[in-house]
Amino acid sequence: MPARNDDLKGRLSRANQITITVIGRKSGRAISIPIWFVFDDKLYLLPAQGSDTQWYNNVLKNPRIRIKTGGMEAEVKAVSITDAALVVAVVERFRKKYGAGDVKKYYSNFDVAVEADIEGA
């Protein structure tokens, strides 16, 4: 489905926020959360409270997440990033997109990030 992936990539490149749906690690229920992201060939997510963020801990248990933007949805596999240098690179992408002031205002812990490849979406 290359056309569908291209359309999703186009929507991601124009959006400021997406909704992710994760499966609760204790409840087993679908939980949807609007979050900021960066799309640069891959989708990068930054948990607001780092490894203490609830949706991040849910992703560790079940890495299949749904993303939704501009009326399109896709399921992707999320991969945790714990390497400090790679996390810093994701934080810098967020600062470039949203501004250093807002990143500082809304994010309190930079110990992890998440990457997802939408090619298979």
C-alpha atoms as one frame of an Amber mdcrd trajectory, in Angstrom:
protein
   0.000   0.000   0.000   2.560   2.627  -0.980  -0.079   5.275  -1.766  -1.648
   4.907   1.673   1.767   5.165   3.368   2.613   8.244   1.311  -0.690   9.850
   2.302  -0.077   9.040   5.982   3.473  10.412   5.745   2.135  13.600   4.164
  -0.372  14.055   6.973   2.287  13.392   9.597   4.602  15.935   8.004   1.901
  18.620   8.341   0.468  17.749  11.773   1.505  19.080  15.178  -0.230  16.410
  17.221  -1.360  12.822  16.809  -3.487  10.524  18.897  -1.911   7.284  19.967
  -3.852   4.329  21.285  -2.031   1.928  23.578  -3.231  -1.138  25.445  -3.247
  -0.708  29.221  -0.672  -3.042  30.742  -2.946  -3.791  33.729  -6.460  -3.158
  32.394  -5.987  -4.545  28.888  -8.172  -1.681  27.629  -7.414   0.624  24.725
  -6.284   4.057  25.963  -6.079   7.016  23.562  -3.846  10.014  24.256  -3.123
  13.098  22.140   0.626  13.711  22.018   3.309  15.657  20.216   5.605  13.836
  17.841   8.307  14.339  15.243   8.218  12.621  11.871  11.543  12.367  10.073
  11.444   9.151   8.013  10.454   7.499  11.281   7.957   8.559  13.916   9.519
   9.767  17.177   7.609  10.116  20.429   8.873  11.676  23.627   7.137  10.672
  26.875   6.450  13.838  28.896   7.686  12.322  32.163  10.207  10.025  30.534
  10.187   6.429  31.769   7.580   7.368  34.409   4.988   8.158  31.702   2.044
   5.732  31.798   1.607   5.337  28.037   5.335   4.596  27.706   5.122   1.792
  30.271   2.108   0.393  28.430   4.144   0.390  25.197   6.909  -1.593  26.911
   4.388  -4.356  27.630   2.581  -4.142  24.264   4.592  -2.345  21.564   1.772
  -2.373  18.980   0.186   1.083  19.002  -2.331   2.836  16.791  -1.630   6.309
  15.533  -4.277   8.656  14.185  -3.878  11.932  12.337  -5.937  13.801   9.784
  -8.582  11.088   9.668  -6.069   8.328   8.939  -5.107   5.536  11.290  -2.298
   3.006  11.227  -0.901   0.379  13.532   2.839   0.591  14.179   5.386  -1.188
  16.326   6.983   1.099  18.887  10.589   0.584  19.933  11.964   2.076  23.139
  15.071   4.247  22.841  17.191   4.251  25.988  20.607   5.172  24.606  21.317
   8.657  26.012  22.804  10.049  22.787  19.825   8.861  20.728  17.352  10.288
  23.266  19.167  13.653  23.090  18.830  13.561  19.294  15.051  13.037  19.627
  14.799  15.852  22.194  16.614  18.161  19.778  14.135  17.275  17.026  11.293
  18.173  19.417  12.973  21.474  20.318  13.351  22.312  16.639   9.689  21.536
  15.878   7.953  22.905  18.993  10.497  25.362  20.408  12.873  24.865  23.335
  10.602  26.831  25.697   7.551  24.624  25.145   9.604  21.427  25.350  11.032
  22.634  28.664   7.525  23.598  29.845   5.803  20.283  29.041   8.558  17.669
  29.360  10.305  16.901  32.630  12.441  13.811  32.094  14.564  12.964  29.077
  15.684   9.408  29.866  13.766   7.595  27.085  12.103   8.142  23.723  10.127
   5.959  21.319  10.630   5.249  17.627   8.158   3.683  15.219   8.556   2.822
  11.569   5.422   3.510   9.553   6.638   1.642   6.453   4.697  -1.443   7.442
   1.647   0.556   8.506
